[in-house]
């Protein structure tokens, strides 16, 4: 989850829709997405391309509340929980 919290991107949460989390980068002036599809979680840019982040994912949830992005994922029958503090783009 270092990609999501990287200072060089300075991501801000925008919204979630289905299994996609939308971000806006303050430094790059671009939009990014965290996408869960076909047992893979990847970061994509609005311009195309992607960076695979998690493989063999059987369950994925992302919830944003009070400047905290909470990600829960299950991979190979192990559960993982991550909390990332970030702002929300208004």
N, C-alpha and C positions, 0 to 999 in steps of 0.2 A: 504493500500500500504506500510505499515511498513515492511512487509516481503521482499519486493523488495529492499527497501533502508536500510535494516538492516546492521549494521557495521560488525556483526559476519560472514556474507556471503560475503561481499565486491563484489557484483555482477558487472560484466561488460557486456555490450551489445555485442551480437555477430551478430544476424541477425533476420529478421522477414520472415516468410513464411506462407502464408494463414493467419490463425488466431492464429498463434503460434509465441511467442517471445522467442528466445534462448539467454541464459545467460551463463557466465562462472564465477565460484566463485574463487577468488584469495586465500581465506583462506582455503577452503575445497578441492580445486583442483578437482572439479566436475562440470558437466554441469547441468543446470536447464532450465525448460521451463515454460512459462506462456501460458496456453492453454484455449481457449474459445471454448466450445462444449456443446451442449444441454442446453443452458441457464445457464451455469456454467462457471466461470473463476476459474482455479485452478493452483497451482504451482506444477510441477512434477519434480522429479529427474530423471536423466538418468538411475539410478539403479531401478526405480520403485517407487511406493508409490506416494501420492499426498496430498496436503493441499488445501481444498476448500477456496477460497478467497471471491468471490461474487456470490450470488444466484439470480435467476429470472432476468437474464441479457438478454435483447432483442436486444441490439446492443453493439458491442465492436470494438474499433480500437486502435492500438498502432503504433506510428511513432517515429523513432529516428532520430534526426538531431542536429548537433553541441553540442554533449554531453548532450542532453536533451531527455529523454523518455517521450513522451506525450501520456497519456491514456485517452480515452473518452469512457464512458459506459452509457447505458440507462438501468435503473432498475425501474420497476413499474412506467413507464412514467415520471421518473425524470432523468435528465441528470447530469452526474458527469464528472469532468475534473480534471486530476491529472498530475503534472509535476515533474519528478524526474531527478536530475542531476546525471549522471554517466559516466564513461569512456567507451570506446569501445575497445574490444579485437582485436588486429591487427593480 
